[in-house]
Amino acid sequence: MDLQDQLKNLFPEHEPDPSMEDSEEKATDLWIQDEPIICKYEKRKGKPITILEGYTGATEDFKILAKEIKTTLSVGGSFKDDKIIIQGDYRDKIMTILKEKGFQVKRVGG
C-alpha cells in the first residue's frame, strides 16, 4: 500500500486538486538561454570550489537551479552576486546535470 492509498483510506471524501500538480511542474521549468553557462574551478583558502556564472534569466530561476544542483550532489554551496558557488570540484557532474536540463555549458580552467 503506497502513500496515496493510505491517504485515500484516511480521507475518503477528499478529491485531489489537479491544479496543484500543474503548479509543481511549472516551478521546475527554467528559462533556457542562448549563451552557455560558464563552469569554472577555483581554490579559495586552499579548498576547491566550482563556480557557475553567466545565467541571464530570472534570479529566482537561478536560485532554484542552485538548490537542485546542491541537493542532487549532496554538497554545500551558496548563491551570491548572480553566481552559484558549490563546495568541491564537481565540474563534470554539474555539466552533465545542466546538459540534461537543456543548458549549454562551457568549461573554463583546467
N, C-alpha and C positions, 0 to 999 in steps of 0.2 A: 504494500500500500504506500503510494507516494504522498507527498505533501498536499497536492491538490485534492486527492481523495479524502484525506484526513480533514481538510478544511470544509469540504462538502458535507461530511458527516457531522461536524460541529455546527455548521451554519447552513442548513438545507435550503432556507429561503433566499439566501444571498445569490445574486446574479453578478458575475464578474463584469466590470465595465470595460468594453473593448477600446475606448479612447485612452485608457491608462496604458495599454500595451503599445499603442502607436507613439505616445509621448516618450517612452523609453527608447524606442528605435530612433526617433528624431534627435535625442540627446547624444547619440553616438555618431551621428553624421557630422563630418568635419569638412570644412571648405578645402578642396584640393587646389593647389596653386600651380602656376606655370614654372616659376623659378624653383630650383632644388633647395631643399633644406640642407644646411651645412652641418656636418657631424665632425667635430674635431676633438682631439685628445690633448690634455694639458696635465701638468703636475702643479699642484698648489700645496705648499708646505710639505713637499715630499710625497704627497698622496695623489694617486691618479684620479682624474675626473674626465667625464665625457660631456661636451657642451653641444647643444643643438641650438642653432640660430638661423634666422632668415625666413621665418614664417610671416606671411603678410596678411593673414586672416585676422579674425577677431581674437582679442586677448583671452576671452573665456574659452574659446575652442582650443587655444594653445595650452591653457591650464588643464583642460580635460585630457588632452593628449599627454601631458606630462604625468598626470595621475595614472593613466592607463599604462604607460611605459614603466613607471615605478612599481605598480602592483604586479605587472606581468613578470618583471625581472626580480621582484622581491628585494629591491635596493632602496636606499635613501636618495634624496635629491631635493632640489628646490626650483622655484621659478622666479627669476629676478631679471629686470631690465630686458624683457622680451627674449630671454634665453632660458633654456631648460638645462639645469646642471645635475648630472647623475653621478653618484659616487662610484668610482671604479671605471675600468676600461671595458665598456660593453658596446663598442662601435659596431661590431659585426652583428650582434643580436638586435641592436636598435635599428640598424639599417634594414634588416630583414623584416622587422615588425612594421616599419614605415612603408616599405615596398609592398607588403601585403595589404596595407590600407590604401594604396594607390599614390603615395607620395613619391616624388623624385628626390633622391638623396645623393649628396656629393660628399665624399670622404676627403678630409683635409688633414695633412700631417701624418707622418709615419706610415 
